[in-house]
Amino acid sequence: MSETSPSNSEMLKRIASQCNNAAWDLIEKPDLTASERCALVRLAGAASHHWSEIGTAGNIAHADLLFAWALARAGAAAPSVDAAERALRYFTETPSKDWEKAFAHAAMAASLHCAGNPGGHRRHYSEAQELGSKLAPGDLKLFQAAFRNVPRL
C-alpha cells in the first residue's frame, strides 16, 4: 500500500465507492451492450484499484467479488475466476455475513459459467441460491437483483 494523506485517502475512498456503486448498477442490468460491458469492467477495475490502495482486507475482497462478476459479464474467463477465487477464499476463511458468502458464491458461479465449467458453476450456483434463501428481506432484494443475471444451467 502506498502512503496517502487523510484528505487523499478520503478522496480515493469516495471514488472507489462511486465506481463500486455504478458498477453494481450495471451488474443488475439483464442485458448489457458492448459499451456497457466495457464501462462495467472499467468501473469495477477502478474501484478495485482504489480499494487496494486505501481499503481494508474486507474492502479488497468486496472489490475482488465485484471485479470477478464484471469480468464474467464481459467474457474474460481466466481473470474472472482468479478474482472470484480470491473473494470466495476471503469470505469463507474469515468471519463473514451470509450475504457476503452468497454474493461470493454467485460471483464464482458466474465466473465458472464464463469459463465453461458447468459442474463448478452448478455447485456454486446452488450454494449461492441456498445462502440467498436465508437472507433478510433487504439483503435478499439486493442479492436477487444481481443473482438473477447469473446464467442458470
QUIPESUL-V166487 format. One record per residue. RES is the residue in three letters. PHI is phi in degrees with one decimal (999 if undefined). OMEGA is omega in whole degrees, -180 to 180 (999 if undefined). BURIAL is # if it has 24 or more other C-alpha atoms within 12 Angstrom, else .. Layout:
RES|PHI|OMEGA|BURIAL, RES|PHI|OMEGA|BURIAL
This chain:
MET|999|179|., SER|-91.1|178|., GLU|-72.6|176|., THR|-135.4|177|., SER|-75.2|179|., PRO|-55.3|-179|., SER|-70.1|177|., ASN|-68.0|179|., SER|-62.2|178|., GLU|-63.7|178|., MET|-63.7|180|., LEU|-63.4|178|#, LYS|-63.5|179|#, ARG|-64.5|179|., ILE|-63.8|180|#, ALA|-58.8|180|#, SER|-64.7|179|#, GLN|-64.2|178|., CYS|-64.4|179|#, ASN|-57.6|-178|#, ASN|-64.5|179|., ALA|-65.9|179|#, ALA|-65.9|179|#, TRP|-63.7|176|#, ASP|-58.9|179|#, LEU|-73.3|179|#, ILE|-59.1|-177|#, GLU|-78.2|177|#, LYS|-78.9|-179|., PRO|-62.5|-177|., ASP|-120.4|180|., LEU|-112.3|172|., THR|-75.3|178|., ALA|-60.1|-179|., SER|-69.2|176|., GLU|-68.7|177|#, ARG|-63.1|177|#, CYS|-63.0|179|., ALA|-61.6|179|#, LEU|-59.5|180|#, VAL|-66.2|178|#, ARG|-62.5|-179|#, LEU|-64.6|180|#, ALA|-64.6|177|#, GLY|-65.5|178|#, ALA|-65.5|178|#, ALA|-60.6|180|#, SER|-60.8|-180|#, HIS|-61.1|-177|#, HIS|-67.2|177|#, TRP|-64.4|179|#, SER|-67.8|178|#, GLU|-81.8|-171|#, ILE|-129.8|-172|#, GLY|-92.4|173|#, THR|-80.3|176|., ALA|-59.4|177|., GLY|-65.6|177|#, ASN|-59.8|-179|#, ILE|-65.7|178|#, ALA|-64.4|176|#, HIS|-63.0|178|#, ALA|-65.6|176|#, ASP|-61.6|179|#, LEU|-60.4|179|#, LEU|-62.6|-178|#, PHE|-63.7|178|#, ALA|-59.5|-179|#, TRP|-64.7|179|#, ALA|-63.2|180|#, LEU|-64.8|177|#, ALA|-63.5|179|#, ARG|-64.0|180|#, ALA|-90.6|178|#, GLY|87.3|-180|#, ALA|-95.4|-169|#, ALA|-61.4|-173|#, ALA|-60.2|179|#, PRO|-68.4|177|#, SER|-65.9|179|#, VAL|-63.3|179|#, ASP|-59.1|-180|#, ALA|-65.9|180|#, ALA|-64.9|178|#, GLU|-62.9|178|#, ARG|-62.4|-179|#, ALA|-64.1|-178|#, LEU|-62.7|178|#, ARG|-59.7|180|#, TYR|-60.5|-174|#, PHE|-74.1|176|#, THR|-97.3|-178|., GLU|-101.4|177|., THR|-122.1|177|., PRO|-58.2|-177|., SER|-136.5|179|., LYS|-81.8|-180|., ASP|-58.5|-179|#, TRP|-66.5|178|#, GLU|-66.8|178|#, LYS|-65.0|179|#, ALA|-61.5|178|#, PHE|-63.9|-179|#, ALA|-65.4|177|#, HIS|-67.4|178|#, ALA|-65.1|178|#, ALA|-63.1|178|#, MET|-65.8|178|#, ALA|-60.7|179|#, ALA|-62.5|-179|#, SER|-65.6|-179|#, LEU|-70.3|173|#, HIS|-63.3|179|#, CYS|-59.7|-178|#, ALA|-82.9|179|#, GLY|74.1|180|., ASN|-115.2|-175|., PRO|-64.8|180|., GLY|-65.0|177|., GLY|-64.1|178|#, HIS|-59.4|-178|#, ARG|-59.8|-178|#, ARG|-62.2|-178|., HIS|-74.5|176|#, TYR|-61.4|180|#, SER|-62.4|179|#, GLU|-64.6|178|#, ALA|-62.4|-180|#, GLN|-62.7|180|#, GLU|-64.4|178|., LEU|-63.2|180|#, GLY|-60.9|-179|#, SER|-67.8|-178|., LYS|-101.8|-175|., LEU|-77.4|173|., ALA|-64.5|-175|., PRO|-50.1|-179|., GLY|-64.8|178|., ASP|-67.0|-180|., LEU|-62.3|-180|#, LYS|-60.3|179|., LEU|-65.1|-180|., PHE|-62.4|-178|#, GLN|-63.1|180|#, ALA|-60.4|179|., ALA|-91.5|-174|#, PHE|-62.7|-180|#, ARG|-62.1|-180|#, ASN|-96.5|173|#, VAL|-81.8|-180|#, PRO|-57.1|180|#, ARG|-111.6|179|., LEU|-90.3|999|.
